[in-house]
Structure formats: structure tokens, C-alpha cells
Amino acid sequence: MKILYLLRQETPDETVKKLIEEHKKANEVTVININENKNYDGIVDLIASSDRVISW
């Protein structure tokens, strides 16, 4: 499963870090900080190609 995390915070809190690490054990995980990454076309492509999108 392809999971995309969209983060608004510079540094995710411990809960988010733990969730990401758990998902990485069995899935393909991509993490994007939308405050730093302004490539919106690329972000939209990642959203469309992911099985699950999680926003924090």
C-alpha cells in the first residue's frame, strides 16, 4: 500500500513519528512537508497515485 503523509508542521510530534515508523514497516510511505515543498503539481500527482493520504 502506498501511503502519503502531508505535514504542515516543520517537525512532527512524537505520535506522528511513531505512526509513520509503524506504517513504514509494511507499506511504501512518502512524507511531504507542504510548508517546505511548493511543487504542487508533484504533490497532486502523489495524492492521485497513493492508496491512502494522511494530513497532519
C-alpha positions as CSV (number, residue, x, y, z in Angstrom):
1,M,0.0,0.0,0.0
2,K,1.3,3.5,-0.8
3,I,0.7,6.0,2.0
4,L,1.3,9.7,1.7
5,Y,1.7,11.9,4.7
6,L,1.2,15.6,4.2
7,L,2.6,17.5,7.1
8,R,2.0,21.2,8.0
9,Q,4.4,21.3,10.9
10,E,8.2,21.7,10.5
11,T,8.8,18.8,12.9
12,P,6.1,16.2,13.5
13,D,5.4,15.4,17.2
14,E,6.2,12.0,18.7
15,T,2.8,10.5,17.9
16,V,3.1,11.3,14.2
17,K,6.7,10.0,14.1
18,K,5.5,6.7,15.7
19,L,2.7,6.3,13.2
20,I,5.0,7.0,10.3
21,E,7.5,4.4,11.5
22,E,4.8,1.8,12.0
23,H,3.4,2.4,8.5
24,K,6.9,2.1,7.0
25,K,7.3,-1.4,8.3
26,A,4.7,-2.8,5.9
27,N,4.0,0.0,3.4
28,E,5.6,2.4,1.0
29,V,5.5,5.7,2.8
30,T,6.2,9.2,1.5
31,V,6.3,12.2,3.8
32,I,5.9,15.7,2.4
33,N,6.1,18.9,4.4
34,I,3.8,21.3,2.5
35,N,5.4,24.4,4.1
36,E,8.7,23.5,2.5
37,N,7.7,21.7,-0.7
38,K,5.9,24.1,-3.1
39,N,5.8,21.7,-6.0
40,Y,2.0,21.5,-6.0
41,D,1.8,19.6,-9.3
42,G,4.1,16.9,-7.9
43,I,2.1,16.8,-4.7
44,V,-1.2,16.4,-6.6
45,D,0.4,13.5,-8.6
46,L,1.4,11.9,-5.3
47,I,-2.1,12.2,-3.9
48,A,-3.6,10.7,-7.0
49,S,-1.2,7.8,-7.0
50,S,-1.4,7.0,-3.3
51,D,-3.8,4.5,-1.7
52,R,-4.1,6.5,1.5
53,V,-3.4,10.2,2.2
54,I,-3.0,11.3,5.8
55,S,-2.8,15.0,6.6
56,W,-1.4,16.4,9.9
